[in-house]
Amino acid sequence: MNKKNYLSGWRTVFTFTLNRQIRAKSYIALTVVIAILLFSGVFAGLFIANSSYVKKASLTESSLEKVTVCDQTGQFPGTGWLASASSELFPDVTYTASESAENALASSGVYDLVLVISVENDSYRINIVKPEGTSLSGNEIAEFSNFVSTALRTELIKNSGIDPAALAWLAASVTSNISKTEDIGETTADQMRKNINMAVSYIIIFVMYLLTMLYGQGAASVVILEKTSKLMDYFLVSVKPAAMILGKVLASASAAFIQIAVWIAGALGGLKLALATLPAVFGSVSPDIEQFTGMLGGIGGFLTPGGIVIALVMIAVGFLLYCSLAAIGGSMASKPEDLSSTNMIFTLAVVASFLISMFSGTSGGIVSTDKWLIYFPFTAILVTPGRAMTGAVTITEGIISILLVAVFAFFGILLAGKIYEMMSFYRGNPPTPAKIFAMLRDRKKQ
């Protein structure tokens, strides 16, 4: 065999397969529809969230006229403790006392409320009852509930005899942390970097897992396509099987990355448009949205440019490795119905890599932190991108990890090519892996 020409012609196969995939109506429709849904979903979600915040924050006055207090505890005589509590929303409310909540409701108007105070299991309970046909809004009632809770807590502190000056000490929060010996002396930035590394790694692992499960089967499907048509004989003569497998795997991966890039662009476009539009439409932005965008900016400050490049290259090369496994399954199958059994190797590899990355050895929270995972190709795909982005691995370590994955991907494609050539005219049930290796060994002896 002429090794120099072993992969000759893969570009032709790549161009043909990629054009056929990205020009398919189903591919275009799925890509465009999901991109539009992501764009409109992100924009509408932020728009609705900010609208709810502005609506709640815009409440500057209340229509509440009278509140009837039913104290079932006997500890809050009269209504002076409520009347003396300051509130900008409820400055002119009239407070009266009643022993019966039913009688109070019977005499209440559409702008009135009934406040029932009781004790259950050593805890005070506030129940605000609105009469039928009330004209008070939900925001008004919620704000009054908050007001009553604060006033009741103030009255309880006053009745206990505690010095108000000591309340600041009583309200002080106490945090505790269990650290390893090597973590002593770490700064807040170091701890933040660890947390971000864990979160980013967790997200990357799930993204890669879903990516390979969703698109890996497509690589097997395009490999087996010619076996069910009259094109197989032509391909076997014009290009080597390994070249055909390489072209098809690269085309499938490229089509997947193009689709995902369009979807990410749609989501980011919706986010950008929402952040640019919200201040103009509502005049202000919800603190939750500001906290979210601030968090994204904070995470970006811990990511390194070199690490991001390493992560992107690893994602591309790692996806090719999983696609090469799927191509092996496609090469072993003689018809599409056989893929469910021949692709078992691919499925088991993906699931096992996921479980090892999550639970093997030392855990830094929800992701394993073992160093060897970046040098084992099938787990390096999942853990190296997140570690590289946050600087948990050096550029050199990242490059070594990429090279190991690339070598395995290349040999996986060569193996898929050899199996494809052996199985081109095979008919019958799919052979077992043991039989495949026996056939390869016998072929090598010939």
Kinemage of the C-alpha trace (Angstrom):
@kinemage 1
@onewidth
@group {chain A} dominant
@subgroup {mainchain}
@vectorlist {calphas} color= white
{ca met a 1} P 0.000 0.000 0.000
{ca asn a 2} L 1.316 3.435 -0.898
{ca lys a 3} L 1.258 5.264 2.444
{ca lys a 4} L 1.745 8.604 0.722
{ca asn a 5} L -1.558 8.303 -1.125
{ca tyr a 6} L -3.441 6.528 1.657
{ca leu a 7} L -5.415 9.673 2.542
{ca ser a 8} L -5.465 11.111 -0.966
{ca gly a 9} L -8.873 12.414 -1.984
{ca trp a 10} L -10.249 13.177 1.483
{ca arg a 11} L -10.773 16.838 0.557
{ca thr a 12} L -13.102 15.844 -2.269
{ca val a 13} L -15.127 13.640 0.060
{ca phe a 14} L -15.144 16.375 2.710
{ca thr a 15} L -16.415 19.044 0.294
{ca phe a 16} L -19.072 16.773 -1.201
{ca thr a 17} L -20.370 15.543 2.171
{ca leu a 18} L -20.349 18.975 3.836
{ca asn a 19} L -22.204 20.625 0.950
{ca arg a 20} L -24.799 17.878 0.972
{ca gln a 21} L -25.369 18.211 4.719
{ca ile a 22} L -25.536 21.988 5.065
{ca arg a 23} L -27.718 22.384 1.987
{ca ala a 24} L -30.290 19.877 3.163
{ca lys a 25} L -33.654 21.524 3.852
{ca ser a 26} L -33.983 19.771 7.211
{ca tyr a 27} L -30.547 21.021 8.325
{ca ile a 28} L -31.274 24.611 7.275
{ca ala a 29} L -34.741 24.588 8.834
{ca leu a 30} L -33.512 23.155 12.153
{ca thr a 31} L -30.598 25.589 12.318
{ca val a 32} L -32.679 28.667 11.549
{ca val a 33} L -35.684 27.747 13.722
{ca ile a 34} L -33.619 26.981 16.840
{ca ala a 35} L -31.504 30.119 16.318
{ca ile a 36} L -34.676 32.216 16.152
{ca leu a 37} L -36.105 30.488 19.226
{ca leu a 38} L -32.907 31.092 21.192
{ca phe a 39} L -32.754 34.734 20.082
{ca ser a 40} L -36.390 35.455 20.895
{ca gly a 41} L -36.375 33.290 24.044
{ca val a 42} L -33.401 35.049 25.631
{ca phe a 43} L -34.728 38.475 24.658
{ca ala a 44} L -38.287 37.757 25.830
{ca gly a 45} L -37.079 36.149 29.069
{ca leu a 46} L -35.006 39.168 30.063
{ca phe a 47} L -37.747 41.531 28.888
{ca ile a 48} L -40.402 39.784 31.020
{ca ala a 49} L -38.093 39.545 34.048
{ca asn a 50} L -37.267 43.242 33.870
{ca ser a 51} L -40.909 44.161 33.275
{ca ser a 52} L -41.925 42.341 36.472
{ca tyr a 53} L -39.203 44.124 38.431
{ca val a 54} L -40.174 47.564 37.130
{ca lys a 55} L -43.858 46.904 37.801
{ca lys a 56} L -43.074 45.908 41.360
{ca ala a 57} L -40.594 48.713 41.935
{ca ser a 58} L -42.968 51.363 40.528
{ca leu a 59} L -45.419 50.966 43.454
{ca thr a 60} L -45.145 54.349 45.222
{ca glu a 61} L -48.571 54.617 46.849
{ca ser a 62} L -51.337 52.324 48.033
{ca ser a 63} L -55.125 52.393 48.010
{ca leu a 64} L -55.324 50.582 51.350
{ca glu a 65} L -57.720 52.432 53.686
{ca lys a 66} L -58.389 50.294 56.769
{ca val a 67} L -56.824 47.266 58.473
{ca thr a 68} L -58.638 45.312 61.161
{ca val a 69} L -56.237 43.531 63.545
{ca cys a 70} L -57.313 40.255 65.153
{ca asp a 71} L -54.703 39.386 67.791
{ca gln a 72} L -55.210 35.777 68.838
{ca thr a 73} L -52.037 35.737 70.958
{ca gly a 74} L -53.028 38.434 73.451
{ca gln a 75} L -49.482 39.820 73.299
{ca phe a 76} L -50.162 42.823 71.059
{ca pro a 77} L -52.937 44.866 72.690
{ca gly a 78} L -54.299 47.698 70.623
{ca thr a 79} L -53.004 48.826 67.254
{ca gly a 80} L -50.566 51.507 68.334
{ca trp a 81} L -47.518 49.406 67.423
{ca leu a 82} L -48.729 49.335 63.818
{ca ala a 83} L -49.873 52.949 63.681
{ca ser a 84} L -46.514 54.156 65.044
{ca ala a 85} L -44.490 52.162 62.478
{ca ser a 86} L -43.344 54.422 59.667
{ca ser a 87} L -44.234 53.519 56.083
{ca glu a 88} L -44.196 55.647 52.956
{ca leu a 89} L -46.703 53.364 51.249
{ca phe a 90} L -49.239 53.223 54.101
{ca pro a 91} L -49.137 56.605 55.892
{ca asp a 92} L -52.917 57.191 56.141
{ca val a 93} L -54.175 53.698 56.936
{ca thr a 94} L -56.699 53.377 59.765
{ca tyr a 95} L -56.066 50.495 62.195
{ca thr a 96} L -58.839 48.970 64.328
{ca ala a 97} L -58.972 45.930 66.592
{ca ser a 98} L -61.478 43.082 66.511
{ca glu a 99} L -61.812 39.761 68.312
{ca ser a 100} L -63.482 38.019 65.382
{ca ala a 101} L -61.973 37.771 61.913
{ca glu a 102} L -65.368 36.769 60.479
{ca asn a 103} L -67.038 39.924 61.798
{ca ala a 104} L -64.127 42.026 60.540
{ca leu a 105} L -64.437 40.558 57.037
{ca ala a 106} L -68.197 41.126 57.012
{ca ser a 107} L -67.715 44.862 57.612
{ca ser a 108} L -64.657 45.312 55.353
{ca gly a 109} L -64.718 47.257 52.117
{ca val a 110} L -62.921 46.629 48.836
{ca tyr a 111} L -59.911 48.705 50.036
{ca asp a 112} L -59.664 47.045 53.459
{ca leu a 113} L -57.704 44.094 54.874
{ca val a 114} L -57.956 41.855 57.933
{ca leu a 115} L -54.733 40.991 59.822
{ca val a 116} L -54.800 37.830 61.950
{ca ile a 117} L -51.856 37.200 64.332
{ca ser a 118} L -51.472 33.741 65.879
{ca val a 119} L -48.853 31.433 67.406
{ca glu a 120} L -48.077 27.958 66.059
{ca asn a 121} L -45.282 25.764 67.435
{ca asp a 122} L -43.609 28.693 69.201
{ca ser a 123} L -43.627 30.698 65.966
{ca tyr a 124} L -45.676 33.781 65.203
{ca arg a 125} L -47.844 33.586 62.120
{ca ile a 126} L -49.246 36.520 60.182
{ca asn a 127} L -52.274 35.862 58.013
{ca ile a 128} L -53.531 38.688 55.825
{ca val a 129} L -57.088 38.088 54.641
{ca lys a 130} L -58.532 40.077 51.759
{ca pro a 131} L -62.306 40.431 51.447
{ca glu a 132} L -64.167 39.161 48.395
{ca gly a 133} L -64.096 41.583 45.484
{ca thr a 134} L -61.056 43.452 46.813
{ca ser a 135} L -59.714 46.245 44.644
{ca leu a 136} L -56.215 46.009 46.127
{ca ser a 137} L -53.474 44.672 43.858
{ca gly a 138} L -51.243 41.729 44.672
{ca asn a 139} L -48.234 44.042 44.936
{ca glu a 140} L -49.995 46.217 47.489
{ca ile a 141} L -50.901 43.242 49.664
{ca ala a 142} L -47.379 41.817 49.383
{ca glu a 143} L -45.837 45.146 50.387
{ca phe a 144} L -48.198 45.415 53.351
{ca ser a 145} L -47.227 41.893 54.421
{ca asn a 146} L -43.560 42.910 54.431
{ca phe a 147} L -44.423 46.041 56.388
{ca val a 148} L -46.351 44.081 59.036
{ca ser a 149} L -43.560 41.507 59.383
{ca thr a 150} L -41.014 44.240 60.053
{ca ala a 151} L -43.305 46.057 62.495
{ca leu a 152} L -44.091 42.836 64.396
{ca arg a 153} L -40.414 41.921 64.672
{ca thr a 154} L -39.651 45.431 65.964
{ca glu a 155} L -42.414 45.140 68.579
{ca leu a 156} L -41.136 41.734 69.726
{ca ile a 157} L -37.617 43.126 70.185
{ca lys a 158} L -39.031 46.082 72.085
{ca asn a 159} L -41.050 43.820 74.417
{ca ser a 160} L -38.026 41.586 75.064
{ca gly a 161} L -36.029 44.456 76.533
{ca ile a 162} L -33.041 43.973 74.217
{ca asp a 163} L -30.967 47.085 73.634
{ca pro a 164} L -31.525 48.120 69.999
{ca ala a 165} L -27.834 49.064 69.797
{ca ala a 166} L -26.933 45.384 70.240
{ca leu a 167} L -29.056 44.228 67.334
{ca ala a 168} L -26.244 44.823 64.843
{ca trp a 169} L -24.092 42.304 66.724
{ca leu a 170} L -26.931 39.809 66.923
{ca ala a 171} L -27.573 40.103 63.181
{ca ala a 172} L -23.918 39.652 62.212
{ca ser a 173} L -23.419 36.637 59.940
{ca val a 174} L -20.905 33.935 60.766
{ca thr a 175} L -19.382 31.870 57.961
{ca ser a 176} L -17.385 28.685 58.289
{ca asn a 177} L -15.224 26.800 55.845
{ca ile a 178} L -13.454 23.444 55.935
{ca ser a 179} L -10.102 23.695 54.156
{ca lys a 180} L -7.416 21.233 53.243
{ca thr a 181} L -3.885 21.764 54.509
{ca glu a 182} L -2.711 22.928 51.090
{ca asp a 183} L -5.543 25.474 50.904
{ca ile a 184} L -4.358 27.433 53.957
{ca gly a 185} L -3.183 30.889 52.948
{ca glu a 186} L -5.265 31.006 49.772
{ca thr a 187} L -6.606 34.401 48.810
{ca thr a 188} L -10.199 35.119 47.882
{ca ala a 189} L -9.122 35.337 44.238
{ca asp a 190} L -7.597 31.849 44.438
{ca gln a 191} L -10.802 30.436 45.896
{ca met a 192} L -12.846 32.247 43.258
{ca arg a 193} L -10.653 30.795 40.525
{ca lys a 194} L -11.209 27.303 41.918
{ca asn a 195} L -14.964 27.807 42.011
{ca ile a 196} L -15.025 29.158 38.454
{ca asn a 197} L -12.832 26.284 37.282
{ca met a 198} L -15.265 23.810 38.831
{ca ala a 199} L -18.315 25.523 37.302
{ca val a 200} L -16.778 25.939 33.842
{ca ser a 201} L -15.514 22.340 33.845
{ca tyr a 202} L -18.953 21.095 34.850
{ca ile a 203} L -20.618 23.053 32.039
{ca ile a 204} L -18.023 21.953 29.464
{ca ile a 205} L -18.422 18.298 30.454
{ca phe a 206} L -22.182 18.426 29.946
{ca val a 207} L -21.883 20.396 26.688
{ca met a 208} L -19.355 17.919 25.271
{ca tyr a 209} L -21.432 14.970 26.445
{ca leu a 210} L -24.567 16.309 24.757
{ca leu a 211} L -22.581 17.308 21.664
{ca thr a 212} L -21.151 13.853 21.142
{ca met a 213} L -24.418 12.059 21.913
{ca leu a 214} L -26.442 14.275 19.561
{ca tyr a 215} L -24.003 14.523 16.650
{ca gly a 216} L -21.829 11.429 17.031
{ca gln a 217} L -24.510 9.175 15.589
{ca gly a 218} L -24.569 11.387 12.504
{ca ala a 219} L -20.958 10.466 11.735
{ca ala a 220} L -21.890 6.785 11.731
{ca ser a 221} L -24.892 7.439 9.508
{ca val a 222} L -22.913 9.221 6.770
{ca val a 223} L -20.258 6.481 6.832
{ca ile a 224} L -22.790 3.743 6.151
{ca leu a 225} L -24.656 5.770 3.515
{ca glu a 226} L -22.740 4.444 0.496
{ca lys a 227} L -23.232 0.840 1.622
{ca thr a 228} L -26.948 1.196 0.975
{ca ser a 229} L -26.495 2.826 -2.437
{ca lys a 230} L -24.599 2.136 -5.641
{ca leu a 231} L -21.881 4.645 -4.784
{ca met a 232} L -19.762 2.268 -2.674
{ca asp a 233} L -18.016 0.624 -5.621
{ca tyr a 234} L -17.138 4.018 -7.049
{ca phe a 235} L -15.716 5.286 -3.757
{ca leu a 236} L -13.619 2.172 -3.205
{ca val a 237} L -11.976 2.674 -6.579
{ca ser a 238} L -11.513 6.456 -6.514
{ca val a 239} L -10.404 6.997 -2.880
{ca lys a 240} L -8.989 4.890 -0.092
{ca pro a 241} L -11.427 3.955 2.695
{ca ala a 242} L -9.441 5.895 5.307
{ca ala a 243} L -9.578 9.010 3.108
{ca met a 244} L -13.318 8.584 2.731
{ca ile a 245} L -13.808 8.123 6.476
{ca leu a 246} L -11.617 11.163 7.238
{ca gly a 247} L -13.526 13.355 4.787
{ca lys a 248} L -16.904 12.235 6.116
{ca val a 249} L -15.969 12.611 9.795
{ca leu a 250} L -14.558 16.094 9.230
{ca ala a 251} L -17.652 17.062 7.238
{ca ser a 252} L -20.007 15.821 9.964
{ca ala a 253} L -18.030 17.642 12.647
{ca ser a 254} L -17.909 20.846 10.576
{ca ala a 255} L -21.656 20.760 9.967
{ca ala a 256} L -22.231 20.304 13.710
{ca phe a 257} L -19.917 23.201 14.629
{ca ile a 258} L -21.538 25.495 12.054
{ca gln a 259} L -24.963 24.705 13.479
{ca ile a 260} L -23.862 25.236 17.077
{ca ala a 261} L -22.078 28.494 16.172
{ca val a 262} L -25.292 29.833 14.623
{ca trp a 263} L -27.259 28.864 17.741
{ca ile a 264} L -24.743 30.512 20.068
{ca ala a 265} L -24.829 33.634 17.901
{ca gly a 266} L -28.620 33.674 18.166
{ca ala a 267} L -28.570 33.430 21.966
{ca leu a 268} L -25.857 36.097 22.291
{ca gly a 269} L -27.732 38.327 19.859
{ca gly a 270} L -30.857 38.120 22.004
{ca leu a 271} L -28.808 38.887 25.114
{ca lys a 272} L -27.083 41.881 23.501
{ca leu a 273} L -30.334 43.301 22.135
{ca ala a 274} L -32.098 42.893 25.476
{ca leu a 275} L -29.321 44.606 27.447
{ca ala a 276} L -29.289 47.468 24.935
{ca thr a 277} L -33.094 47.837 24.845
{ca leu a 278} L -34.126 47.420 28.497
{ca pro a 279} L -32.774 50.776 29.798
{ca ala a 280} L -34.431 52.663 26.931
{ca val a 281} L -37.805 50.953 27.371
{ca phe a 282} L -38.043 50.718 31.176
{ca gly a 283} L -35.562 53.354 32.304
{ca ser a 284} L -33.791 50.865 34.579
{ca val a 285} L -32.498 47.305 34.674
{ca ser a 286} L -33.378 44.692 37.267
{ca pro a 287} L -30.665 44.112 39.906
{ca asp a 288} L -30.847 40.398 39.117
{ca ile a 289} L -30.020 41.061 35.468
{ca glu a 290} L -27.216 43.419 36.454
{ca gln a 291} L -25.869 40.777 38.827
{ca phe a 292} L -26.012 38.186 36.039
{ca thr a 293} L -24.112 40.370 33.566
{ca gly a 294} L -21.648 41.321 36.306
{ca met a 295} L -21.092 37.645 37.063
{ca leu a 296} L -20.353 36.967 33.393
{ca gly a 297} L -17.861 39.821 33.393
{ca gly a 298} L -16.275 38.498 36.589
{ca ile a 299} L -15.870 35.039 35.100
{ca gly a 300} L -14.330 36.561 31.978
{ca gly a 301} L -11.695 38.209 34.139
{ca phe a 302} L -10.450 34.809 35.310
{ca leu a 303} L -10.233 33.270 31.823
{ca thr a 304} L -6.917 33.378 29.963
{ca pro a 305} L -6.718 33.981 26.163
{ca gly a 306} L -4.260 31.127 25.660
{ca gly a 307} L -6.452 28.829 27.712
{ca ile a 308} L -9.507 29.737 25.626
{ca val a 309} L -7.623 28.831 22.431
{ca ile a 310} L -6.527 25.517 23.975
{ca ala a 311} L -10.127 24.818 25.022
{ca leu a 312} L -11.569 25.519 21.555
{ca val a 313} L -8.949 23.373 19.820
{ca met a 314} L -9.505 20.553 22.321
{ca ile a 315} L -13.277 20.674 21.789
{ca ala a 316} L -12.774 20.390 18.016
{ca val a 317} L -10.158 17.616 18.202
{ca gly a 318} L -12.012 15.773 20.949
{ca phe a 319} L -15.227 15.807 18.971
{ca leu a 320} L -13.303 14.271 16.052
{ca leu a 321} L -12.107 11.476 18.335
{ca tyr a 322} L -15.644 10.595 19.359
{ca cys a 323} L -16.756 10.853 15.729
{ca ser a 324} L -13.988 8.426 14.761
{ca leu a 325} L -15.419 5.943 17.286
{ca ala a 326} L -18.842 6.435 15.751
{ca ala a 327} L -17.282 5.909 12.306
{ca ile a 328} L -15.888 2.567 13.485
{ca gly a 329} L -19.423 1.552 14.410
{ca gly a 330} L -20.674 2.737 11.029
{ca ser a 331} L -17.921 0.770 9.269
{ca met a 332} L -18.911 -2.418 11.095
{ca ala a 333} L -22.578 -2.105 10.084
{ca ser a 334} L -23.807 -3.357 6.738
{ca lys a 335} L -27.163 -1.591 6.918
{ca pro a 336} L -28.662 1.301 8.964
{ca glu a 337} L -30.552 -1.098 11.210
{ca asp a 338} L -27.251 -2.485 12.505
{ca leu a 339} L -26.056 0.870 13.898
{ca ser a 340} L -27.877 0.395 17.198
{ca ser a 341} L -25.646 -2.587 18.007
{ca thr a 342} L -22.387 -1.594 16.303
{ca asn a 343} L -22.364 1.860 17.888
{ca met a 344} L -22.396 0.358 21.370
{ca ile a 345} L -18.627 1.013 21.565
{ca phe a 346} L -19.206 4.699 20.893
{ca thr a 347} L -22.026 4.980 23.437
{ca leu a 348} L -20.132 3.138 26.160
{ca ala a 349} L -17.015 5.270 25.591
{ca val a 350} L -18.995 8.500 25.919
{ca val a 351} L -20.879 7.410 29.050
{ca ala a 352} L -17.791 5.910 30.729
{ca ser a 353} L -15.728 9.036 30.025
{ca phe a 354} L -18.456 11.193 31.494
{ca leu a 355} L -18.686 9.137 34.690
{ca ile a 356} L -14.901 8.975 35.125
{ca ser a 357} L -14.576 12.741 34.649
{ca met a 358} L -17.238 13.374 37.266
{ca phe a 359} L -16.525 10.831 39.976
{ca ser a 360} L -13.025 9.360 39.715
{ca gly a 361} L -10.378 9.984 42.365
{ca thr a 362} L -10.167 13.371 44.068
{ca ser a 363} L -13.205 15.584 43.691
{ca gly a 364} L -13.087 19.384 43.791
{ca gly a 365} L -16.817 19.591 44.346
{ca ile a 366} L -18.828 18.228 41.422
{ca val a 367} L -15.936 17.474 39.034
{ca ser a 368} L -12.908 15.232 39.524
{ca thr a 369} L -9.608 17.128 39.847
{ca asp a 370} L -7.242 14.225 39.133
{ca lys a 371} L -4.315 15.347 36.986
{ca trp a 372} L -4.135 12.178 34.885
{ca leu a 373} L -7.527 12.898 33.332
{ca ile a 374} L -6.004 15.453 30.941
{ca tyr a 375} L -3.621 12.810 29.552
{ca phe a 376} L -6.216 10.084 28.989
{ca pro a 377} L -7.706 10.985 25.580
{ca phe a 378} L -11.328 10.092 26.278
{ca thr a 379} L -11.486 12.083 29.528
{ca ala a 380} L -9.149 14.849 28.326
{ca ile a 381} L -11.873 15.861 25.885
{ca leu a 382} L -14.163 16.629 28.810
{ca val a 383} L -11.881 18.087 31.498
{ca thr a 384} L -9.056 19.851 29.632
{ca pro a 385} L -11.178 22.685 28.086
{ca gly a 386} L -12.497 23.890 31.460
{ca arg a 387} L -9.128 23.604 33.194
{ca ala a 388} L -7.343 25.358 30.335
{ca met a 389} L -9.790 28.279 30.258
{ca thr a 390} L -9.277 29.012 33.953
{ca gly a 391} L -5.519 28.426 33.940
{ca ala a 392} L -5.689 25.217 35.995
{ca val a 393} L -3.381 23.597 33.427
{ca thr a 394} L -0.441 25.209 31.652
{ca ile a 395} L -0.302 25.869 27.918
{ca thr a 396} L 2.282 23.086 27.567
{ca glu a 397} L 0.068 20.596 29.378
{ca gly a 398} L -2.866 21.653 27.219
{ca ile a 399} L -0.881 21.158 23.996
{ca ile a 400} L 0.271 17.694 25.127
{ca ser a 401} L -3.322 16.794 25.935
{ca ile a 402} L -4.472 17.962 22.480
{ca leu a 403} L -1.726 16.003 20.708
{ca leu a 404} L -2.663 12.798 22.538
{ca val a 405} L -6.309 13.196 21.567
{ca ala a 406} L -5.376 14.060 17.956
{ca val a 407} L -3.192 10.946 17.640
{ca phe a 408} L -5.973 8.714 18.942
{ca ala a 409} L -8.482 10.385 16.612
{ca phe a 410} L -6.191 9.854 13.610
{ca phe a 411} L -5.628 6.178 14.381
{ca gly a 412} L -9.336 5.778 15.027
{ca ile a 413} L -10.042 7.060 11.509
{ca leu a 414} L -7.414 4.711 10.029
{ca leu a 415} L -8.951 1.798 11.924
{ca ala a 416} L -12.422 2.762 10.708
{ca gly a 417} L -11.070 2.818 7.147
{ca lys a 418} L -9.592 -0.673 7.446
{ca ile a 419} L -12.802 -2.047 8.935
{ca tyr a 420} L -14.865 -0.339 6.234
{ca glu a 421} L -12.752 -1.954 3.504
{ca met a 422} L -13.027 -5.402 5.108
{ca met a 423} L -16.769 -5.088 5.633
{ca ser a 424} L -17.614 -3.545 2.254
{ca phe a 425} L -19.155 -6.727 0.878
{ca tyr a 426} L -19.950 -8.386 4.187
{ca arg a 427} L -23.516 -9.574 4.607
{ca gly a 428} L -25.208 -10.943 7.679
{ca asn a 429} L -25.353 -9.991 11.333
{ca pro a 430} L -22.788 -7.415 12.515
{ca pro a 431} L -19.599 -9.123 13.745
{ca thr a 432} L -18.519 -8.834 17.366
{ca pro a 433} L -15.478 -6.710 18.291
{ca ala a 434} L -13.516 -9.915 18.935
{ca lys a 435} L -14.288 -11.134 15.421
{ca ile a 436} L -13.319 -7.767 13.951
{ca phe a 437} L -9.911 -7.875 15.657
{ca ala a 438} L -9.430 -11.450 14.469
{ca met a 439} L -10.207 -10.376 10.884
{ca leu a 440} L -7.746 -7.488 11.186
{ca arg a 441} L -5.062 -9.813 12.513
{ca asp a 442} L -5.601 -12.304 9.717
{ca arg a 443} L -5.548 -9.501 7.140
{ca lys a 444} L -2.236 -8.258 8.500
{ca lys a 445} L -0.691 -11.724 8.097
{ca gln a 446} L -1.696 -11.924 4.457
